[in-house]
Amino acid sequence: MSEAVGRTVEQMRALVDWVGTGRKLTQTGRVTLADARALVEDLDTGDRMDPVIGDRTFKTKSSEELYHLTLLVEWAKAARLLRIAGGRLLPVKKNAKLLDRPDELRHALFGALPHIGPAVTVSGWLESLLTHEYDRGLRALLQQFYAATAPLPLSDLYEVVWQAVSPLYALDDLPPDRLEHLRTANDHDIQRVLNALASLGAVHLTEGSAELTADGRTETARMRGEPEPGDAVLQIRVELADVDGPRVWRRLLVPAAIRLERLHSLIQAVMGWQNCHMHAFTIDGVQYGRPDDELGFRDEHAAILGALLKPGAHFMYTYDFGDSWDHLITVEQLQTASAGLHYPRCVDGAGACPPEDCGGAPGYSDLKMILADPAHEEHNTVLTWLGLRSATAFNPDRFARDQANVWLLRLPAP
């Protein structure tokens, strides 16, 4: 366990130990100022009581002003180490065992990260977008970390989170100076998230870059629903039906506990679809999809692949009910997850994904024929529709397994 993790764990243990059988809170549910003064020193939070700026002393009026102490308390509550009842801060007795199990405690704290946004992001005179979209921003940040193989510049991480949260707001008409202030506030809050991750030992943070630690990668994999070493993994083969050569197929290793809703996202990514249309799974005559009273689908969110199918079984995934892209899926093998490998992952495949909205298998056959014939009267029309300068830019044989795995790694956590 790293030094940073040990310090965070010790702070949590000391905090819960201080709470004992319970501590009275203020009317607003905060640690009293007298208790806060003792805790700042005992926990070594790094907060400054009664800070002196220039020749003025600014008296601390509430523990709410103490960022790091407030974060620790809120984090402990989110991890179910502490709770509030009857105006008192109380320990959660059933989770007391975590205090003597550092790895399990770290896991609980990491799992609580999505729930401590208000304590991590601090509003100044101009709130950041991350204040309102913390969960989305955190997941975008962890996703970018997880897909990386080298330290990432902080500027890149700031941009990734900005791109994740800013499209939700109408910012085009903002004056440039206000937009710049908003981005600066967002960057400051992202830095606070990075500091929280670093304090947990999940991120190695330098002045200009950051990367996941081994512990951080393990915890992020868990958050993404990846299997632990030894857990059941299914090898499946996904092939487009009715497509004349070249055949289009992918072989995947997926957690046996994967839900069909997540499997849909994986198939979209690894095949190369754009997820623009409706879809459904058909298993033993039963259709699963997004709940819809009119279509009568069973809820794909509640259906687990390994519970429905065993090795040797076949089922169908249909994408785009207009073009009717049928994918025959075969459950080939049951395996166990290996340490150090990402799941899901693509282990083999062939053939390029057909263009969206090209008319299904018959339309795709016509499209390939037209592209192969420069003299065809529709040749230039098809090139324009595809946005291509030359027919050679679309190769029906093209498939890059490494790129497919990059797409899988970039999928947001479920």
One Martini backbone bead per residue (centre of mass of N, CA, C, O) as a GRO file, in nm:
protein
  414
    1MET     BB    1   0.096   0.036   0.022
    2SER     BB    2   0.087   0.353  -0.010
    3GLU     BB    3   0.152   0.643   0.147
    4ALA     BB    4  -0.107   0.790   0.061
    5VAL     BB    5  -0.303   0.572   0.145
    6GLY     BB    6  -0.217   0.553   0.441
    7ARG     BB    7  -0.297   0.842   0.518
    8THR     BB    8  -0.595   0.824   0.448
    9VAL     BB    9  -0.660   0.586   0.628
   10GLU     BB   10  -0.565   0.718   0.894
   11GLN     BB   11  -0.763   0.950   0.886
   12MET     BB   12  -1.018   0.776   0.895
   13ARG     BB   13  -0.955   0.626   1.154
   14ALA     BB   14  -0.928   0.880   1.332
   15LEU     BB   15  -1.208   0.993   1.284
   16VAL     BB   16  -1.374   0.751   1.389
   17ASP     BB   17  -1.240   0.746   1.665
   18TRP     BB   18  -1.332   1.030   1.748
   19VAL     BB   19  -1.637   0.978   1.736
   20GLY     BB   20  -1.713   0.706   1.843
   21THR     BB   21  -2.039   0.722   1.974
   22GLY     BB   22  -2.044   1.040   1.924
   23ARG     BB   23  -2.121   1.370   1.772
   24LYS     BB   24  -2.194   1.687   1.791
   25LEU     BB   25  -2.370   1.911   1.592
   26THR     BB   26  -2.474   2.143   1.418
   27GLN     BB   27  -2.760   2.274   1.280
   28THR     BB   28  -2.609   2.222   0.982
   29GLY     BB   29  -2.425   1.951   1.012
   30ARG     BB   30  -2.158   2.035   1.154
   31VAL     BB   31  -1.869   2.068   1.274
   32THR     BB   32  -1.752   2.203   1.526
   33LEU     BB   33  -1.522   2.442   1.587
   34ALA     BB   34  -1.380   2.308   1.824
   35ASP     BB   35  -1.339   2.031   1.686
   36ALA     BB   36  -1.193   2.134   1.433
   37ARG     BB   37  -0.935   2.234   1.570
   38ALA     BB   38  -0.847   1.949   1.658
   39LEU     BB   39  -0.860   1.794   1.382
   40VAL     BB   40  -0.658   1.950   1.211
   41GLU     BB   41  -0.423   1.847   1.388
   42ASP     BB   42  -0.473   1.536   1.423
   43LEU     BB   43  -0.509   1.489   1.090
   44ASP     BB   44  -0.350   1.672   0.907
   45THR     BB   45  -0.516   1.844   0.671
   46GLY     BB   46  -0.403   2.158   0.596
   47ASP     BB   47  -0.561   2.353   0.734
   48ARG     BB   48  -0.650   2.700   0.809
   49MET     BB   49  -0.662   2.873   1.088
   50ASP     BB   50  -0.694   3.188   1.092
   51PRO     BB   51  -0.596   3.340   0.847
   52VAL     BB   52  -0.313   3.518   0.716
   53ILE     BB   53  -0.343   3.828   0.525
   54GLY     BB   54  -0.100   3.999   0.565
   55ASP     BB   55  -0.238   4.213   0.827
   56ARG     BB   56  -0.472   3.994   0.835
   57THR     BB   57  -0.728   3.830   1.024
   58PHE     BB   58  -0.927   3.538   0.951
   59LYS     BB   59  -1.185   3.418   1.101
   60THR     BB   60  -1.306   3.115   1.177
   61LYS     BB   61  -1.665   3.031   1.169
   62SER     BB   62  -1.646   2.744   1.014
   63SER     BB   63  -1.597   2.418   0.909
   64GLU     BB   64  -1.678   2.480   0.610
   65GLU     BB   65  -1.397   2.638   0.554
   66LEU     BB   66  -1.268   2.342   0.573
   67TYR     BB   67  -1.197   2.158   0.320
   68HIS     BB   68  -1.052   1.888   0.411
   69LEU     BB   69  -1.236   1.816   0.645
   70THR     BB   70  -1.500   1.811   0.491
   71LEU     BB   71  -1.416   1.591   0.292
   72LEU     BB   72  -1.365   1.364   0.497
   73VAL     BB   73  -1.651   1.352   0.613
   74GLU     BB   74  -1.806   1.308   0.343
   75TRP     BB   75  -1.650   1.054   0.263
   76ALA     BB   76  -1.727   0.883   0.510
   77LYS     BB   77  -2.031   0.892   0.449
   78ALA     BB   78  -2.025   0.774   0.157
   79ALA     BB   79  -1.870   0.503   0.276
   80ARG     BB   80  -2.017   0.418   0.546
   81LEU     BB   81  -1.867   0.515   0.828
   82LEU     BB   82  -2.073   0.751   0.850
   83ARG     BB   83  -2.345   0.924   1.029
   84ILE     BB   84  -2.664   1.091   1.058
   85ALA     BB   85  -2.828   1.138   1.387
   86GLY     BB   86  -2.979   1.354   1.585
   87GLY     BB   87  -2.732   1.565   1.545
   88ARG     BB   88  -2.522   1.325   1.493
   89LEU     BB   89  -2.211   1.170   1.470
   90LEU     BB   90  -2.186   0.835   1.343
   91PRO     BB   91  -2.116   0.515   1.338
   92VAL     BB   92  -2.086   0.233   1.122
   93LYS     BB   93  -2.080  -0.072   1.250
   94LYS     BB   94  -2.076  -0.272   0.997
   95ASN     BB   95  -1.797  -0.102   0.889
   96ALA     BB   96  -1.561  -0.124   1.102
   97LYS     BB   97  -1.379  -0.347   0.967
   98LEU     BB   98  -1.238  -0.158   0.752
   99LEU     BB   99  -1.023  -0.021   0.945
  100ASP     BB  100  -0.848  -0.315   0.933
  101ARG     BB  101  -0.878  -0.290   0.593
  102PRO     BB  102  -0.718  -0.112   0.371
  103ASP     BB  103  -0.813  -0.220   0.093
  104GLU     BB  104  -1.120  -0.203   0.154
  105LEU     BB  105  -1.121   0.095   0.223
  106ARG     BB  106  -1.021   0.200  -0.046
  107HIS     BB  107  -1.256   0.082  -0.208
  108ALA     BB  108  -1.480   0.243  -0.063
  109LEU     BB  109  -1.367   0.526  -0.135
  110PHE     BB  110  -1.371   0.496  -0.441
  111GLY     BB  111  -1.680   0.427  -0.461
  112ALA     BB  112  -1.752   0.727  -0.336
  113LEU     BB  113  -1.663   0.946  -0.543
  114PRO     BB  114  -1.944   1.005  -0.699
  115HIS     BB  115  -2.068   1.130  -0.396
  116ILE     BB  116  -1.851   1.405  -0.348
  117GLY     BB  117  -1.879   1.664  -0.520
  118PRO     BB  118  -1.952   1.907  -0.322
  119ALA     BB  119  -1.671   1.864  -0.162
  120VAL     BB  120  -1.469   1.898  -0.401
  121THR     BB  121  -1.630   2.120  -0.520
  122VAL     BB  122  -1.574   2.479  -0.521
  123SER     BB  123  -1.745   2.762  -0.490
  124GLY     BB  124  -1.727   3.063  -0.619
  125TRP     BB  125  -1.816   3.334  -0.799
  126LEU     BB  126  -1.777   3.092  -1.021
  127GLU     BB  127  -1.917   2.832  -1.132
  128SER     BB  128  -1.865   2.528  -1.236
  129LEU     BB  129  -1.964   2.271  -1.433
  130LEU     BB  130  -1.866   2.039  -1.243
  131THR     BB  131  -2.058   2.098  -1.010
  132HIS     BB  132  -2.312   1.983  -1.195
  133GLU     BB  133  -2.110   1.741  -1.354
  134TYR     BB  134  -1.938   1.538  -1.185
  135ASP     BB  135  -1.992   1.248  -1.278
  136ARG     BB  136  -1.925   1.292  -1.577
  137GLY     BB  137  -1.636   1.402  -1.532
  138LEU     BB  138  -1.516   1.165  -1.375
  139ARG     BB  139  -1.561   0.947  -1.594
  140ALA     BB  140  -1.398   1.086  -1.814
  141LEU     BB  141  -1.132   1.086  -1.658
  142LEU     BB  142  -1.106   0.776  -1.608
  143GLN     BB  143  -1.125   0.693  -1.901
  144GLN     BB  144  -0.867   0.837  -1.996
  145PHE     BB  145  -0.674   0.695  -1.808
  146TYR     BB  146  -0.741   0.394  -1.890
  147ALA     BB  147  -0.651   0.438  -2.205
  148ALA     BB  148  -0.374   0.493  -2.104
  149THR     BB  149   0.007   0.444  -2.134
  150ALA     BB  150   0.061   0.739  -2.023
  151PRO     BB  151   0.116   1.024  -1.922
  152LEU     BB  152  -0.095   1.309  -1.869
  153PRO     BB  153  -0.167   1.605  -1.944
  154LEU     BB  154  -0.346   1.833  -1.779
  155SER     BB  155  -0.462   1.981  -2.026
  156ASP     BB  156  -0.603   1.728  -2.141
  157LEU     BB  157  -0.790   1.675  -1.898
  158TYR     BB  158  -0.938   1.941  -1.905
  159GLU     BB  159  -1.054   1.900  -2.192
  160VAL     BB  160  -1.211   1.639  -2.151
  161VAL     BB  161  -1.407   1.750  -1.939
  162TRP     BB  162  -1.514   1.986  -2.097
  163GLN     BB  163  -1.631   1.807  -2.333
  164ALA     BB  164  -1.833   1.655  -2.138
  165VAL     BB  165  -1.994   1.921  -2.008
  166SER     BB  166  -2.045   2.167  -2.215
  167PRO     BB  167  -2.278   2.055  -2.415
  168LEU     BB  168  -2.510   2.111  -2.185
  169TYR     BB  169  -2.447   2.412  -2.272
  170ALA     BB  170  -2.504   2.757  -2.347
  171LEU     BB  171  -2.195   2.927  -2.472
  172ASP     BB  172  -2.178   3.097  -2.741
  173ASP     BB  173  -2.277   3.393  -2.603
  174LEU     BB  174  -2.034   3.430  -2.445
  175PRO     BB  175  -1.805   3.606  -2.331
  176PRO     BB  176  -1.473   3.549  -2.340
  177ASP     BB  177  -1.409   3.615  -2.039
  178ARG     BB  178  -1.628   3.430  -1.913
  179LEU     BB  179  -1.537   3.167  -2.045
  180GLU     BB  180  -1.254   3.170  -1.919
  181HIS     BB  181  -1.349   3.163  -1.625
  182LEU     BB  182  -1.503   2.896  -1.649
  183ARG     BB  183  -1.259   2.723  -1.728
  184THR     BB  184  -1.087   2.785  -1.481
  185ALA     BB  185  -1.286   2.672  -1.273
  186ASN     BB  186  -1.284   2.388  -1.391
  187ASP     BB  187  -0.981   2.330  -1.356
  188HIS     BB  188  -0.975   2.360  -1.049
  189ASP     BB  189  -1.172   2.121  -0.995
  190ILE     BB  190  -1.005   1.905  -1.132
  191GLN     BB  191  -0.765   1.932  -0.941
  192ARG     BB  192  -0.926   1.835  -0.694
  193VAL     BB  193  -0.982   1.555  -0.803
  194LEU     BB  194  -0.686   1.474  -0.835
  195ASN     BB  195  -0.614   1.507  -0.536
  196ALA     BB  196  -0.807   1.290  -0.435
  197LEU     BB  197  -0.683   1.057  -0.596
  198ALA     BB  198  -0.397   1.090  -0.478
  199SER     BB  199  -0.476   1.052  -0.173
  200LEU     BB  200  -0.563   0.743  -0.254
  201GLY     BB  201  -0.349   0.627  -0.478
  202ALA     BB  202  -0.472   0.643  -0.789
  203VAL     BB  203  -0.270   0.889  -0.845
  204HIS     BB  204  -0.001   1.026  -1.027
  205LEU     BB  205   0.119   1.350  -0.936
  206THR     BB  206   0.226   1.625  -1.111
  207GLU     BB  207   0.272   1.937  -1.230
  208GLY     BB  208   0.193   1.830  -1.556
  209SER     BB  209   0.088   1.534  -1.466
  210ALA     BB  210  -0.095   1.210  -1.506
  211GLU     BB  211  -0.157   0.879  -1.347
  212LEU     BB  212  -0.229   0.572  -1.299
  213THR     BB  213  -0.216   0.346  -1.076
  214ALA     BB  214  -0.243   0.026  -1.000
  215ASP     BB  215  -0.475   0.076  -0.802
  216GLY     BB  216  -0.640   0.264  -0.989
  217ARG     BB  217  -0.683   0.056  -1.213
  218THR     BB  218  -0.834  -0.152  -1.045
  219GLU     BB  219  -1.068   0.036  -0.955
  220THR     BB  220  -1.162   0.118  -1.239
  221ALA     BB  221  -1.230  -0.165  -1.335
  222ARG     BB  222  -1.453  -0.208  -1.128
  223MET     BB  223  -1.629   0.035  -1.216
  224ARG     BB  224  -1.652  -0.099  -1.516
  225GLY     BB  225  -1.705  -0.424  -1.464
  226GLU     BB  226  -1.463  -0.587  -1.440
  227PRO     BB  227  -1.309  -0.869  -1.395
  228GLU     BB  228  -1.170  -1.075  -1.187
  229PRO     BB  229  -0.947  -1.285  -1.118
  230GLY     BB  230  -1.130  -1.589  -1.202
  231ASP     BB  231  -1.354  -1.496  -1.345
  232ALA     BB  232  -1.604  -1.519  -1.560
  233VAL     BB  233  -1.561  -1.585  -1.917
  234LEU     BB  234  -1.674  -1.507  -2.246
  235GLN     BB  235  -1.663  -1.646  -2.567
  236ILE     BB  236  -1.747  -1.454  -2.857
  237ARG     BB  237  -1.927  -1.452  -3.173
  238VAL     BB  238  -1.960  -1.189  -3.421
  239GLU     BB  239  -2.192  -1.195  -3.706
  240LEU     BB  240  -2.285  -1.095  -4.003
  241ALA     BB  241  -2.564  -1.143  -4.177
  242ASP     BB  242  -2.587  -1.180  -4.531
  243VAL     BB  243  -2.286  -1.120  -4.604
  244ASP     BB  244  -2.097  -1.076  -4.856
  245GLY     BB  245  -1.801  -1.065  -4.930
  246PRO     BB  246  -1.661  -0.997  -4.672
  247ARG     BB  247  -1.662  -1.104  -4.371
  248VAL     BB  248  -1.822  -0.997  -4.055
  249TRP     BB  249  -1.618  -1.023  -3.755
  250ARG     BB  250  -1.605  -1.102  -3.391
  251ARG     BB  251  -1.391  -1.163  -3.107
  252LEU     BB  252  -1.486  -1.201  -2.759
  253LEU     BB  253  -1.419  -1.096  -2.421
  254VAL     BB  254  -1.657  -1.144  -2.157
  255PRO     BB  255  -1.837  -1.106  -1.901
  256ALA     BB  256  -2.071  -1.315  -1.766
  257ALA     BB  257  -2.207  -1.055  -1.602
  258ILE     BB  258  -2.314  -0.924  -1.839
  259ARG     BB  259  -2.522  -0.700  -1.973
  260LEU     BB  260  -2.704  -0.639  -2.251
  261GLU     BB  261  -2.668  -0.335  -2.256
  262ARG     BB  262  -2.355  -0.354  -2.262
  263LEU     BB  263  -2.324  -0.537  -2.509
  264HIS     BB  264  -2.430  -0.335  -2.708
  265SER     BB  265  -2.193  -0.133  -2.677
  266LEU     BB  266  -1.970  -0.329  -2.766
  267ILE     BB  267  -2.072  -0.392  -3.050
  268GLN     BB  268  -2.069  -0.109  -3.157
  269ALA     BB  269  -1.763  -0.063  -3.118
  270VAL     BB  270  -1.633  -0.326  -3.260
  271MET     BB  271  -1.782  -0.294  -3.536
  272GLY     BB  272  -1.861   0.043  -3.599
  273TRP     BB  273  -2.094   0.169  -3.496
  274GLN     BB  274  -2.321   0.467  -3.399
  275ASN     BB  275  -2.588   0.444  -3.237
  276CYS     BB  276  -2.872   0.546  -3.416
  277HIS     BB  277  -3.045   0.289  -3.339
  278MET     BB  278  -3.224   0.036  -3.287
  279HIS     BB  279  -3.252  -0.263  -3.070
  280ALA     BB  280  -3.208  -0.635  -3.036
  281PHE     BB  281  -3.256  -0.932  -2.856
  282THR     BB  282  -3.258  -1.291  -2.938
  283ILE     BB  283  -3.371  -1.539  -2.691
  284ASP     BB  284  -3.554  -1.799  -2.716
  285GLY     BB  285  -3.785  -1.593  -2.848
  286VAL     BB  286  -3.675  -1.348  -2.681
  287GLN     BB  287  -3.697  -0.999  -2.636
  288TYR     BB  288  -3.434  -0.755  -2.591
  289GLY     BB  289  -3.440  -0.417  -2.446
  290ARG     BB  290  -3.571  -0.134  -2.433
  291PRO     BB  291  -3.821  -0.036  -2.269
  292ASP     BB  292  -4.140  -0.129  -2.441
  293ASP     BB  293  -4.476  -0.154  -2.467
  294GLU     BB  294  -4.515  -0.188  -2.776
  295LEU     BB  295  -4.276  -0.411  -2.825
  296GLY     BB  296  -4.221  -0.603  -2.564
  297PHE     BB  297  -3.964  -0.578  -2.418
  298ARG     BB  298  -3.719  -0.681  -2.237
  299ASP     BB  299  -3.500  -0.589  -1.998
  300GLU     BB  300  -3.157  -0.548  -2.059
  301HIS     BB  301  -3.062  -0.454  -1.768
  302ALA     BB  302  -3.169  -0.751  -1.633
  303ALA     BB  303  -2.979  -0.911  -1.836
  304ILE     BB  304  -2.766  -1.197  -1.816
  305LEU     BB  305  -2.570  -1.371  -2.011
  306GLY     BB  306  -2.472  -1.620  -1.824
  307ALA     BB  307  -2.781  -1.686  -1.738
  308LEU     BB  308  -2.890  -1.751  -2.046
  309LEU     BB  309  -2.603  -1.876  -2.144
  310LYS     BB  310  -2.413  -2.129  -2.302
  311PRO     BB  311  -2.197  -2.310  -2.440
  312GLY     BB  312  -2.319  -2.326  -2.788
  313ALA     BB  313  -2.487  -2.090  -2.809
  314HIS     BB  314  -2.745  -1.895  -2.978
  315PHE     BB  315  -2.791  -1.554  -3.103
  316MET     BB  316  -2.956  -1.231  -3.157
  317TYR     BB  317  -2.857  -0.916  -3.313
  318THR     BB  318  -3.040  -0.614  -3.377
  319TYR     BB  319  -2.976  -0.343  -3.609
  320ASP     BB  320  -3.180  -0.159  -3.743
  321PHE     BB  321  -3.506  -0.204  -3.848
  322GLY     BB  322  -3.463  -0.117  -4.144
  323ASP     BB  323  -3.186  -0.271  -4.230
  324SER     BB  324  -3.136  -0.528  -4.067
  325TRP     BB  325  -2.886  -0.602  -3.865
  326ASP     BB  326  -2.776  -0.921  -3.833
  327HIS     BB  327  -2.635  -1.091  -3.543
  328LEU     BB  328  -2.447  -1.367  -3.493
  329ILE     BB  329  -2.423  -1.531  -3.173
  330THR     BB  330  -2.154  -1.714  -3.018
  331VAL     BB  331  -2.095  -1.933  -2.755
  332GLU     BB  332  -1.786  -2.084  -2.716
  333GLN     BB  333  -1.661  -2.007  -2.418
  334LEU     BB  334  -1.531  -2.083  -2.093
  335GLN     BB  335  -1.359  -1.865  -1.878
  336THR     BB  336  -1.091  -1.692  -1.714
  337ALA     BB  337  -0.963  -1.434  -1.568
  338SER     BB  338  -0.676  -1.238  -1.613
  339ALA     BB  339  -0.416  -1.088  -1.507
  340GLY     BB  340  -0.360  -0.777  -1.682
  341LEU     BB  341  -0.638  -0.777  -1.829
  342HIS     BB  342  -0.878  -0.668  -2.044
  343TYR     BB  343  -1.237  -0.618  -1.987
  344PRO     BB  344  -1.318  -0.614  -2.268
  345ARG     BB  345  -1.201  -0.804  -2.568
  346CYS     BB  346  -1.033  -0.829  -2.873
  347VAL     BB  347  -0.900  -1.127  -3.057
  348ASP     BB  348  -1.076  -1.103  -3.330
  349GLY     BB  349  -1.118  -1.052  -3.695
  350ALA     BB  350  -1.326  -0.920  -3.976
  351GLY     BB  351  -1.404  -0.669  -4.149
  352ALA     BB  352  -1.590  -0.411  -4.231
  353CYS     BB  353  -1.804  -0.178  -4.154
  354PRO     BB  354  -2.080  -0.078  -4.256
  355PRO     BB  355  -2.257   0.167  -4.354
  356GLU     BB  356  -2.479   0.366  -4.260
  357ASP     BB  357  -2.777   0.353  -4.434
  358CYS     BB  358  -2.727   0.131  -4.695
  359GLY     BB  359  -2.961  -0.117  -4.685
  360GLY     BB  360  -2.817  -0.337  -4.583
  361ALA     BB  361  -2.706  -0.614  -4.727
  362PRO     BB  362  -2.797  -0.538  -5.017
  363GLY     BB  363  -2.685  -0.245  -5.017
  364TYR     BB  364  -2.390  -0.325  -4.961
  365SER     BB  365  -2.347  -0.486  -5.217
  366ASP     BB  366  -2.397  -0.247  -5.409
  367LEU     BB  367  -2.182  -0.056  -5.300
  368LYS     BB  368  -1.935  -0.230  -5.366
  369MET     BB  369  -1.987  -0.241  -5.670
  370ILE     BB  370  -1.976   0.065  -5.727
  371LEU     BB  371  -1.688   0.120  -5.611
  372ALA     BB  372  -1.549  -0.093  -5.817
  373ASP     BB  373  -1.694   0.108  -6.045
  374PRO     BB  374  -1.604   0.397  -6.204
  375ALA     BB  375  -1.838   0.374  -6.441
  376HIS     BB  376  -2.057   0.408  -6.264
  377GLU     BB  377  -2.326   0.626  -6.232
  378GLU     BB  378  -2.300   0.614  -5.891
  379HIS     BB  379  -2.010   0.655  -5.791
  380ASN     BB  380  -1.997   0.962  -5.709
  381THR     BB  381  -2.243   0.962  -5.525
  382VAL     BB  382  -2.128   0.762  -5.316
  383LEU     BB  383  -1.876   0.919  -5.243
  384THR     BB  384  -2.027   1.166  -5.136
  385TRP     BB  385  -2.195   1.019  -4.918
  386LEU     BB  386  -1.921   0.909  -4.772
  387GLY     BB  387  -1.683   1.125  -4.795
  388LEU     BB  388  -1.504   1.050  -5.054
  389ARG     BB  389  -1.238   1.063  -5.289
  390SER     BB  390  -1.199   0.744  -5.283
  391ALA     BB  391  -1.259   0.404  -5.302
  392THR     BB  392  -0.994   0.320  -5.138
  393ALA     BB  393  -1.097   0.434  -4.853
  394PHE     BB  394  -1.278   0.172  -4.884
  395ASN     BB  395  -1.224  -0.137  -4.704
  396PRO     BB  396  -1.386  -0.438  -4.656
  397ASP     BB  397  -1.122  -0.582  -4.513
  398ARG     BB  398  -1.097  -0.391  -4.285
  399PHE     BB  399  -0.916  -0.468  -3.970
  400ALA     BB  400  -0.844  -0.348  -3.628
  401ARG     BB  401  -0.787  -0.471  -3.328
  402ASP     BB  402  -0.650  -0.242  -3.172
  403GLN     BB  403  -0.872  -0.033  -3.229
  404ALA     BB  404  -1.102  -0.189  -3.098
  405ASN     BB  405  -0.972  -0.177  -2.811
  406VAL     BB  406  -0.975   0.125  -2.785
  407TRP     BB  407  -1.281   0.155  -2.798
  408LEU     BB  408  -1.336  -0.014  -2.545
  409LEU     BB  409  -1.171   0.164  -2.344
  410ARG     BB  410  -1.355   0.431  -2.417
  411LEU     BB  411  -1.579   0.334  -2.271
  412PRO     BB  412  -1.799   0.401  -2.064
  413ALA     BB  413  -1.907   0.351  -1.776
  414PRO     BB  414  -2.198   0.193  -1.651
   0.00000   0.00000   0.00000
